[in-house]
């Protein structure tokens, strides 16, 4: 190849080989970004559920707890591939919270389960290299839910 030195060809080869690995790396990173984003949204939803229970507003608590459970379910398979026991424990606890708020169970019981769920969620650690992308993913989820709300004329979402 005229005009290219051996160094140029070596750099070009490294770039090409690296690019071939990017889809796999990107896919893994994207799954992790979605997982961390959904973890944060679930935690905030649990905070809102907790505040609603403390205020005695079971209707709002039921809405927030359902939202928490639905959001977490989006990343269930990703977390299961890393830690199936943790994934199932969080999922079951979120479903129990949802059922308890819907049936207006004891506020102490619900608050205890919220505390357990938040503690379990806190064990999912964010890789610092992915942190900048988590907020963007959270905004994408918020936009998706907003669009669903508009299309369904659902004012409670």
C-alpha positions in Angstrom: 0.0 0.0 0.0 1.7 3.1 -1.2 1.9 6.0 1.3 1.2 3.9 4.4 4.0 3.0 6.7 4.0 -0.2 8.8 3.0 1.9 11.8 0.0 3.2 10.0 -1.0 -0.3 9.0 -0.6 -1.6 12.6 -2.7 1.2 13.9 -5.3 0.6 11.2 -5.4 -3.1 12.0 -5.8 -2.4 15.8 -8.7 0.0 15.0 -10.5 -2.6 12.8 -10.0 -5.4 15.3 -11.3 -3.2 18.1 -14.3 -2.2 16.1 -15.2 -5.8 15.5 -15.5 -6.3 19.3 -17.5 -3.1 20.0 -21.0 -4.6 19.3 -20.5 -7.2 22.1 -19.0 -4.7 24.5 -21.7 -2.2 23.7 -24.5 -4.7 24.1 -23.2 -5.7 27.5 -22.8 -2.1 28.5 -26.2 -1.2 27.3 -27.8 -3.9 29.4 -25.9 -2.7 32.4 -27.0 0.9 31.8 -30.6 -0.2 31.6 -30.2 -2.3 34.7 -28.7 0.6 36.7 -31.3 3.1 35.4 -34.2 0.8 36.3 -32.7 0.2 39.7 -32.6 3.9 40.4 -36.1 4.5 39.1 -37.3 1.5 41.2 -35.7 3.0 44.3 -37.3 6.4 43.7 -40.7 4.7 43.2 -40.2 2.8 46.5 -39.4 6.2 48.2 -42.7 7.5 46.8 -44.5 4.4 47.9 -43.1 4.8 51.4 -44.1 8.5 51.6 -47.6 7.6 50.5 -47.9 4.8 53.1 -46.7 7.2 55.8 -49.4 9.7 54.8 -52.0 6.9 54.7 -52.5 7.3 50.9 -52.8 3.7 49.9 -54.1 4.5 46.4 -51.0 6.5 45.5 -48.8 3.8 47.2 -50.5 1.2 45.1 -49.8 3.1 41.9 -46.1 3.8 42.9 -45.5 0.2 44.0 -46.9 -1.2 40.7 -44.7 1.2 38.8 -41.7 0.0 40.8 -42.5 -3.6 40.1 -43.1 -3.0 36.4 -39.9 -1.0 36.0 -37.7 -3.6 37.8 -39.2 -6.4 35.7 -37.7 -4.8 32.6 -34.2 -5.7 33.9 -35.1 -8.9 35.6 -33.3 -11.2 33.0 -30.2 -9.1 33.0 -29.9 -9.2 36.8 -30.7 -12.9 36.8 -27.8 -13.6 34.5 -25.5 -12.0 37.1 -27.2 -13.0 40.3 -30.4 -15.0 40.0 -31.0 -15.3 43.8 -30.8 -11.5 44.2 -33.0 -10.9 41.2 -35.7 -13.2 42.4 -35.6 -11.9 46.0 -36.0 -8.3 44.8 -38.7 -9.3 42.4 -40.7 -11.2 44.9 -40.4 -8.4 47.5 -41.7 -5.9 45.0 -44.6 -8.0 44.0 -45.5 -8.5 47.7 -45.3 -4.7 48.3 -47.6 -4.2 45.4 -50.1 -6.8 46.7 -49.9 -5.4 50.2 -50.6 -1.8 49.1 -53.5 -3.0 47.0 -55.0 -4.9 49.8 -54.2 -2.1 52.4 -52.1 -4.4 54.6 -50.5 -3.0 57.7 -48.4 0.1 57.1 -45.7 -1.3 59.3 -45.5 -4.5 57.2 -45.3 -2.6 54.0 -42.7 -0.2 55.3 -40.6 -3.1 56.5 -40.8 -4.7 53.0 -39.9 -1.4 51.3 -36.8 -1.2 53.6 -35.8 -4.8 52.6 -36.3 -4.0 48.9 -34.3 -0.8 49.1 -31.5 -2.7 50.9 -31.4 -5.4 48.3 -31.4 -2.8 45.5 -28.5 -1.0 47.1 -26.3 -4.1 46.6 -26.5 -3.6 42.8 -23.4 -1.4 42.3 -22.9 0.9 39.4 -19.8 0.6 37.3 -18.4 4.1 37.4 -17.6 4.0 33.6 -21.3 3.7 32.9 -22.5 6.4 35.2 -22.8 9.2 32.6 -25.2 7.1 30.5 -27.5 6.1 33.3 -29.2 9.5 33.5 -29.8 9.6 29.8 -31.4 6.1 30.0 -33.6 7.3 32.9 -34.7 10.2 30.8 -35.5 7.9 27.9 -37.7 5.7 30.3 -39.4 8.9 31.5 -40.1 9.9 27.9 -41.4 6.5 27.0 -43.8 6.5 30.0 -44.9 10.0 29.2 -45.7 8.9 25.6 -47.6 5.9 26.9 -49.6 8.1 29.3 -50.5 10.5 26.5 -51.6 7.7 24.1 -53.6 5.9 26.8 -55.0 9.1 28.4 -53.9 7.8 31.7 -53.3 10.7 34.1 -52.0 8.5 37.0 -48.8 7.3 35.4 
